Amino acid sequence: MAHDHHEQKHDHGAHGHGHGPGHGHGPGHGQRQGQGHHHDHTDIDWAEMGPMLESSAELFSSLYERALGWLAQEVTEPGLIVDAGSGPGVVSCLFAETFPGARIVAVDGSAPLLERARARAERQGVADRFSTIAGELPDVLDELDYPADLLWASRSLHHLGDQRAALAAFAARLAPGGTLALMEGGLPPRFLPRDIGIGRPGLQARIDAVEAEWFTQMRTDLPGHVAVTEDWPALLAAAGLKHTRTHTFLLDLPAPASERARAYVIASLSHLRERITDGLDAEDLATLDRLLDPDDEAGLHRRPDVFVLEAHTVHTAVRAV
């Protein structure tokens, strides 16, 4: 499932739910991580989405680098690292950089995104220890040649109907002493002040509520959906893993936004506007349309107060030796 950023993969990754690149729900929210993508819809043209997902993930690279540095404190000299739901491979290649002795396998449901991942690995000089596997999680992990010392799933798990069963499958692919790392949860993103001078203040908080409903419906509509309490450490323990840890990483890109950050915000809210046709009232929809109008002085293309503030949470646990 190619999953992330953001759905851009706004995937919001529900974000709180899925925001950010990563997977999720949409740009921004849910993108896949940097994946950054969204895989909730089979009709998404991932080849077309690739550049945006890649750029979004690159925007989040400082957050991922800190997360990987945190992982590296406990995961020492892994032989095989699997990026489950890799998208265009931005994070996969960061793993190659962080762990120069490791072989990296990027796994995703989208062949066009994996082509981008291989091209990135080639450009970065790590292609000799970088490979890809195309297929749907978690069953595609059966194609791994040997168990993983680190399996990373960034906002890809929430695209799977039975998350508990998927975690058990992920855990089964770990070597003894291997680590499973999930990026799930965090906080909804913030791109603008509470009062933006147009419309009713608090627009993003109201969008969060609509996104939460959207995410719940997305999960409910997945094949084989099983409701589960999203207590990730408890779910990791239920999968037979030990030593759970949790840490949240912040992406803080203050105003004035760079062109890349501004483009990410515009893509995120554009994707959201396409998805959300109900839930917001007419005034909020009109405000959103003004924000997305390139010619409006109060719009995202021109405002000086656009920023990106996101928090993504990583949960880890270890397979017993």
Disulfide bonds with the S-S distance in Angstrom:
none
